[in-house]
């Protein structure tokens, strides 16, 4: 009997409410005489500006890019795509140990980064190379990190693609999923206390949104009113786990609403939509001193990493559809064709030029020595304590004694 009653009480609509409003500490909500177990409503819409053919669907939201800016963004996406192919193959040749491509997510990265201010802080995951390049990260810096040479900002202590740049306000990437999300909430709170007119931008994937850190971060940011923009790249897969196995709710954007956060869903393969959406989110975060959640719907066009074979869990037809018919670079290319700012010949010429630059930097970085081994003991304390000094001397004595067993010539300074 009770089961039949419950079954009739479960529906997706809203219950009838009375005029009286409750005054509980935990919720100020209207009373109702209906017992209803709610299970969500229709899916939240995906904001877009460009059609698949590059036509502007709603001129009211067109960010009106200048010719120079539009071309620069296209060049950046083509450059990243070319760079990815070369470094992916370099890993296959054994020249670097690991790599992760950004194929299919170029618009997400360049579109969001281009509206950020230089002083905005960025906490990223590991598929945001385009964000760094758009902010001015050089090919030399990128190669130094992938090879772990003495020129690397992180002194060779991170695995490839775990970039960082103090100058560009880009926090060093961490491999464990989701750690940067609560850190970004805290940094946003600090930004608010300092009275700075800036935001913290936090990138992560749909898989990271399944971590507990995601929920803790959103709740902190909401209750403390932190100017943090949480940017989720929902590319369909957490390595090999499809989103259909990750959640049953309406994606990631609906979770923001549950935490009382301004939330929006955008077509991540539409560069103009990402620009307009991120710009509005940044302005909202600064003005309201409050967090914003963006769910960018996109598709990971390549393997998760060089350690993955996505053909084991994705069909060729699926890959062809997204990489050909819904490709973000192709969509923006059509848009530029319409503005007569781009040609296929220009793109081919750029690809050849970038290929030469990347190969030259690759060869140069491969020859660079590793950081000095003495640096193993540095950068933890401002002044090295006595026990680390003793350990350092013990290590140096060891490698001097057994020098023939170590490739000391590969390091920046021989001991």
C-alpha positions as CSV (number, residue, x, y, z in Angstrom):
1,X,0.0,0.0,0.0
2,X,2.7,2.5,1.0
3,X,4.8,1.5,-2.0
4,X,1.9,2.3,-4.3
5,X,1.5,5.6,-2.6
6,X,5.3,6.4,-3.0
7,X,5.2,5.4,-6.6
8,X,2.4,7.9,-7.3
9,X,4.3,10.5,-5.4
10,X,7.5,10.3,-7.5
11,X,7.3,12.6,-10.5
12,X,9.4,15.2,-12.3
13,X,7.1,18.1,-12.0
14,X,6.8,20.6,-9.2
15,X,4.4,20.1,-6.3
16,X,1.5,22.5,-5.6
17,X,2.6,25.0,-3.0
18,X,0.7,27.1,-0.5
19,X,1.1,30.7,0.2
20,X,2.8,30.1,3.6
21,X,6.6,30.0,3.5
22,X,8.6,28.0,6.0
23,X,11.2,29.7,8.2
24,X,13.5,26.8,9.0
25,X,17.2,27.7,9.5
26,X,18.1,25.3,6.7
27,X,15.6,26.4,4.1
28,X,13.2,29.2,3.4
29,X,10.7,27.3,1.2
30,X,7.0,27.3,0.6
31,X,4.8,24.6,2.3
32,X,2.9,22.1,0.3
33,X,0.1,19.5,1.0
34,X,1.5,17.2,-1.7
35,X,4.1,14.5,-1.0
36,X,6.4,14.5,-4.0
37,X,9.8,13.0,-4.6
38,X,11.4,15.1,-7.2
39,X,13.7,13.7,-9.9
40,X,14.9,16.6,-11.9
41,X,13.4,18.4,-14.9
42,X,14.3,18.6,-18.6
43,X,18.0,18.8,-19.4
44,X,19.5,22.3,-19.1
45,X,20.2,23.8,-22.5
46,X,23.6,24.2,-24.2
47,X,24.4,27.8,-25.2
48,X,25.9,28.2,-28.6
49,X,26.5,31.0,-31.2
50,X,27.9,29.2,-34.2
51,X,26.3,26.5,-36.2
52,X,28.3,23.5,-37.3
53,X,28.9,25.3,-40.6
54,X,30.2,28.4,-38.9
55,X,27.1,30.6,-39.2
56,X,26.2,33.1,-36.4
57,X,22.9,31.9,-35.0
58,X,22.3,34.8,-32.6
59,X,24.2,38.1,-33.4
60,X,23.2,39.5,-30.1
61,X,25.7,37.4,-28.3
62,X,28.5,37.5,-31.0
63,X,31.6,38.7,-29.1
64,X,32.5,40.8,-32.2
65,X,36.1,39.7,-32.5
66,X,38.4,42.1,-34.4
67,X,40.0,40.6,-37.5
68,X,43.4,40.5,-35.8
69,X,42.0,38.7,-32.7
70,X,40.0,36.2,-34.7
71,X,43.0,35.2,-36.8
72,X,45.3,35.0,-33.8
73,X,42.9,32.6,-32.1
74,X,42.7,30.4,-35.2
75,X,46.5,30.4,-35.5
76,X,46.8,29.4,-31.8
77,X,44.5,26.4,-32.3
78,X,46.2,25.2,-35.4
79,X,49.6,25.6,-33.7
80,X,48.4,23.6,-30.7
81,X,47.0,20.9,-33.0
82,X,50.3,20.6,-34.9
83,X,52.4,20.6,-31.8
84,X,50.3,17.8,-30.3
85,X,50.8,15.5,-33.3
86,X,54.6,16.0,-33.2
87,X,55.0,15.5,-29.4
88,X,52.6,12.5,-29.5
89,X,54.9,10.9,-32.1
90,X,58.0,11.9,-30.1
91,X,56.7,9.9,-27.2
92,X,56.1,6.9,-29.5
93,X,59.8,7.3,-30.7
94,X,61.0,7.2,-27.1
95,X,62.2,10.8,-27.1
96,X,59.9,11.9,-24.2
97,X,58.3,9.6,-21.6
98,X,54.6,10.7,-21.7
99,X,52.2,13.1,-23.5
100,X,48.6,14.1,-23.6
101,X,47.0,15.7,-26.6
102,X,44.3,18.4,-26.7
103,X,42.6,17.3,-29.9
104,X,39.0,18.4,-30.1
105,X,39.3,20.7,-27.1
106,X,41.2,23.6,-28.7
107,X,38.2,26.0,-28.6
108,X,37.5,25.3,-24.9
109,X,41.1,26.3,-24.1
110,X,41.7,29.3,-26.3
111,X,38.1,30.6,-26.0
112,X,38.2,30.7,-22.2
113,X,41.8,31.9,-21.8
114,X,41.5,34.8,-24.2
115,X,39.0,36.7,-21.9
116,X,41.0,36.2,-18.7
117,X,43.1,39.1,-17.3
118,X,46.9,38.7,-16.8
119,X,46.5,38.8,-13.0
120,X,43.8,36.2,-12.9
121,X,45.1,33.0,-11.2
122,X,44.7,29.7,-13.0
123,X,44.4,26.2,-11.5
124,X,44.4,23.7,-14.3
125,X,44.3,19.9,-14.8
126,X,46.4,18.4,-17.6
127,X,44.7,19.2,-20.8
128,X,45.1,23.0,-20.8
129,X,48.3,23.5,-22.9
130,X,46.3,25.9,-25.1
131,X,45.5,28.1,-22.1
132,X,49.3,28.5,-21.4
133,X,50.2,29.1,-25.0
134,X,47.5,31.7,-25.3
135,X,48.9,33.5,-22.3
136,X,52.4,33.6,-23.7
137,X,54.1,30.3,-22.7
138,X,56.9,29.7,-25.1
139,X,57.6,26.6,-27.1
140,X,61.0,26.5,-25.4
141,X,59.4,26.5,-22.0
142,X,56.9,23.8,-23.0
143,X,59.7,21.5,-24.5
144,X,61.9,22.1,-21.4
145,X,59.1,20.8,-19.2
146,X,58.4,17.7,-21.4
147,X,62.1,16.8,-21.3
148,X,62.6,17.8,-17.7
149,X,65.7,19.8,-18.6
150,X,67.6,22.4,-16.5
151,X,65.6,25.1,-18.3
152,X,62.3,23.7,-16.9
153,X,60.4,26.0,-14.5
154,X,59.8,23.0,-12.3
155,X,63.4,21.8,-12.4
156,X,62.5,18.5,-13.9
157,X,60.5,17.3,-10.9
158,X,57.2,16.7,-12.7
159,X,56.2,14.3,-15.4
160,X,55.6,15.7,-18.9
161,X,52.6,18.1,-19.5
162,X,52.5,19.1,-15.9
163,X,53.3,22.7,-16.6
164,X,53.5,25.7,-14.3
165,X,54.4,29.4,-14.7
166,X,54.6,31.9,-11.8
167,X,55.0,34.7,-14.4
168,X,51.7,33.7,-16.1
169,X,49.8,33.0,-12.8
170,X,49.4,29.4,-13.8
171,X,49.7,27.1,-10.8
172,X,51.7,23.9,-11.3
173,X,49.6,20.9,-12.4
174,X,49.0,18.0,-10.1
175,X,48.4,14.5,-11.3
176,X,45.9,13.4,-8.6
177,X,42.4,14.3,-9.8
178,X,40.6,17.2,-8.3
179,X,43.2,18.5,-5.9
180,X,43.2,21.9,-7.7
181,X,39.5,22.4,-7.2
182,X,39.4,23.2,-3.5
183,X,42.7,25.0,-3.9
184,X,41.0,27.3,-6.4
185,X,38.2,27.9,-4.0
186,X,40.7,28.9,-1.3
187,X,42.6,31.1,-3.7
188,X,39.4,32.8,-4.7
189,X,38.6,33.5,-1.1
190,X,42.1,35.0,-0.7
191,X,41.5,37.2,-3.8
192,X,38.3,38.4,-2.2
193,X,40.0,39.3,1.1
194,X,42.7,41.2,-0.7
195,X,40.1,43.2,-2.6
196,X,41.5,42.4,-6.0
197,X,39.3,42.8,-9.1
198,X,40.3,39.4,-10.4
199,X,39.1,35.9,-10.5
200,X,40.5,32.4,-10.1
201,X,39.9,30.1,-13.0
202,X,39.8,26.4,-12.3
203,X,39.8,23.8,-15.1
204,X,38.9,20.2,-14.6
205,X,37.3,17.3,-16.5
206,X,34.0,15.4,-16.0
207,X,36.0,12.6,-14.3
208,X,37.4,15.0,-11.7
209,X,33.9,16.2,-11.0
210,X,33.2,12.7,-9.6
211,X,35.8,13.3,-6.8
212,X,34.7,14.5,-3.4
213,X,37.1,17.5,-3.7
214,X,34.7,18.9,-6.4
215,X,31.8,18.9,-4.0
216,X,33.7,20.3,-1.1
217,X,35.1,23.0,-3.3
218,X,31.8,24.2,-4.7
219,X,30.2,24.3,-1.2
220,X,33.1,26.3,0.2
221,X,33.1,28.7,-2.7
222,X,29.3,29.2,-2.5
223,X,29.2,29.7,1.3
224,X,32.3,31.9,1.4
225,X,31.3,33.7,-1.8
226,X,34.6,33.2,-3.6
227,X,35.2,34.8,-7.1
228,X,36.2,31.5,-8.6
229,X,35.1,30.3,-12.0
230,X,34.9,26.5,-12.1
231,X,35.3,25.4,-15.7
232,X,34.4,21.8,-16.4
233,X,35.5,20.3,-19.7
234,X,32.9,17.5,-20.2
235,X,34.6,15.6,-23.0
236,X,32.6,12.4,-22.6
237,X,35.2,10.2,-21.0
238,X,37.1,9.9,-17.8
239,X,40.0,7.9,-19.4
240,X,37.9,4.9,-20.6
241,X,34.8,5.5,-18.5
242,X,32.0,7.2,-20.4
243,X,29.8,9.8,-18.8
244,X,26.9,7.3,-18.9
245,X,28.7,5.3,-16.3
246,X,29.7,8.3,-14.3
247,X,26.4,9.9,-13.3
248,X,22.7,9.7,-13.8
249,X,21.9,13.4,-13.3
250,X,21.9,16.2,-15.8
251,X,25.7,16.4,-16.3
252,X,27.8,18.6,-14.2
253,X,26.0,22.0,-14.5
254,X,23.0,20.8,-12.5
255,X,25.3,20.2,-9.5
256,X,26.2,23.9,-9.4
257,X,22.5,24.8,-9.0
258,X,22.3,22.4,-6.0
259,X,25.1,24.4,-4.3
260,X,23.4,27.8,-5.1
261,X,26.0,28.7,-7.7
262,X,25.4,30.6,-11.0
263,X,25.7,27.8,-13.6
264,X,25.7,27.6,-17.4
265,X,26.3,25.0,-20.0
266,X,28.0,25.9,-23.3
267,X,29.0,24.3,-26.5
268,X,32.7,23.8,-26.0
269,X,33.3,23.2,-29.7
270,X,32.0,26.7,-30.5
271,X,34.8,29.2,-29.9
272,X,32.6,32.2,-30.0
273,X,30.2,30.7,-27.4
274,X,33.0,29.8,-25.1
275,X,34.4,33.4,-25.4
276,X,31.0,35.0,-24.7
277,X,30.2,32.6,-21.9
278,X,33.5,32.9,-20.1
279,X,33.6,36.6,-20.4
280,X,30.1,36.9,-18.8
281,X,31.1,34.4,-16.1
282,X,34.2,36.4,-15.2
283,X,32.3,39.7,-15.0
284,X,29.6,38.0,-12.8
285,X,32.3,36.6,-10.5
286,X,34.0,39.9,-10.1
287,X,30.8,41.9,-9.7
288,X,29.0,39.6,-7.3
289,X,32.1,38.2,-5.6
290,X,30.6,34.8,-6.1
291,X,31.5,31.6,-7.8
292,X,30.3,30.5,-11.3
293,X,30.2,27.0,-12.8
294,X,30.7,26.5,-16.5
295,X,30.1,23.1,-18.1
296,X,31.7,23.1,-21.6
297,X,30.3,20.2,-23.6
298,X,33.1,18.9,-25.9
299,X,34.7,15.7,-27.1
300,X,38.2,14.3,-26.5
301,X,39.3,13.6,-30.0
302,X,42.5,11.7,-29.1
303,X,43.5,9.0,-26.7
304,X,43.4,10.0,-23.0
305,X,47.2,9.9,-23.1
306,X,50.1,8.0,-24.7
307,X,49.3,5.2,-22.1
308,X,45.8,4.7,-23.5
309,X,44.3,3.0,-26.5
310,X,40.9,4.5,-26.9
311,X,40.0,2.2,-29.9
312,X,39.3,-0.4,-27.3
313,X,36.3,1.5,-25.9
314,X,35.2,3.9,-28.8
315,X,34.0,3.1,-32.3
316,X,35.6,4.5,-35.4
317,X,32.2,5.9,-36.4
318,X,32.0,7.8,-33.1
319,X,35.5,9.3,-33.6
320,X,34.9,10.2,-37.2
321,X,31.7,12.0,-36.3
322,X,33.3,14.2,-33.6
323,X,36.6,14.8,-35.2
324,X,35.2,15.6,-38.7
325,X,31.6,16.9,-38.4
326,X,31.9,18.6,-34.9
327,X,35.5,19.6,-34.9
328,X,36.0,23.1,-33.2
329,X,38.8,24.2,-35.6
330,X,36.7,23.3,-38.6
331,X,33.7,25.2,-37.3
332,X,35.8,28.3,-36.6
333,X,37.5,27.9,-40.0
334,X,34.1,28.1,-41.8
335,X,33.3,31.2,-39.7
336,X,36.6,32.9,-40.8
337,X,36.0,31.9,-44.4
338,X,32.7,33.8,-44.2
339,X,34.6,36.9,-43.0
340,X,37.2,36.3,-45.7
341,X,40.0,36.2,-43.1
342,X,41.3,32.7,-43.7
343,X,42.2,30.3,-46.6
344,X,43.2,26.7,-46.8
345,X,46.6,27.7,-48.3
346,X,47.3,30.0,-45.3
347,X,46.5,27.2,-42.9
348,X,48.8,24.7,-44.7
349,X,51.6,27.3,-44.7
350,X,51.1,27.9,-41.0
351,X,51.2,24.1,-40.3
352,X,54.5,23.8,-42.1
353,X,56.0,26.8,-40.3
354,X,54.9,25.5,-36.9
355,X,56.2,22.1,-37.7
356,X,59.7,23.5,-38.4
357,X,59.6,25.6,-35.2
358,X,58.5,22.6,-33.0
359,X,61.0,20.2,-34.5
360,X,63.8,22.7,-34.0
361,X,62.8,23.3,-30.3
362,X,62.4,19.5,-29.9
363,X,65.9,18.8,-31.1
364,X,67.4,21.6,-29.0
365,X,65.5,20.5,-25.8
366,X,66.6,16.9,-26.3
367,X,70.2,18.0,-26.1
368,X,69.8,20.1,-23.0
369,X,71.2,18.6,-19.7
370,X,69.1,17.7,-16.8
371,X,69.0,19.9,-13.7
372,X,72.0,19.7,-11.4
373,X,71.5,16.7,-9.0
374,X,72.3,19.0,-6.0
375,X,68.9,20.6,-6.6
376,X,67.3,17.5,-5.3
377,X,67.6,19.0,-1.8
378,X,66.5,22.5,-2.6
379,X,63.3,24.5,-2.6
380,X,61.6,22.8,0.4
381,X,63.0,25.2,3.0
382,X,64.2,28.7,2.6
383,X,67.4,27.8,4.4
384,X,68.5,24.1,4.1
385,X,68.4,22.5,7.6
386,X,71.4,20.5,8.9
387,X,69.9,17.1,8.2
388,X,69.3,17.8,4.5
389,X,72.8,19.3,4.3
390,X,74.2,16.1,5.6
391,X,72.1,14.0,3.3
392,X,73.2,16.1,0.3
393,X,76.9,15.7,1.2
394,X,76.4,11.9,1.6
395,X,74.7,11.7,-1.8
396,X,77.5,13.7,-3.5
397,X,80.2,11.6,-2.0
398,X,78.4,8.4,-3.2
399,X,78.0,9.5,-6.8
400,X,81.7,10.7,-6.9
401,X,82.8,7.3,-5.6
402,X,80.7,5.4,-8.1
403,X,80.8,7.9,-10.9
404,X,81.1,5.2,-13.6
405,X,77.7,3.9,-12.6
406,X,76.0,7.2,-13.1
407,X,75.5,9.3,-16.3
408,X,76.8,12.5,-14.7
409,X,77.4,14.0,-18.2
410,X,73.6,14.3,-18.6
411,X,73.3,16.7,-15.7
412,X,73.8,20.5,-15.8
413,X,76.8,20.3,-13.4
414,X,79.1,17.4,-12.8
415,X,79.9,16.5,-9.2
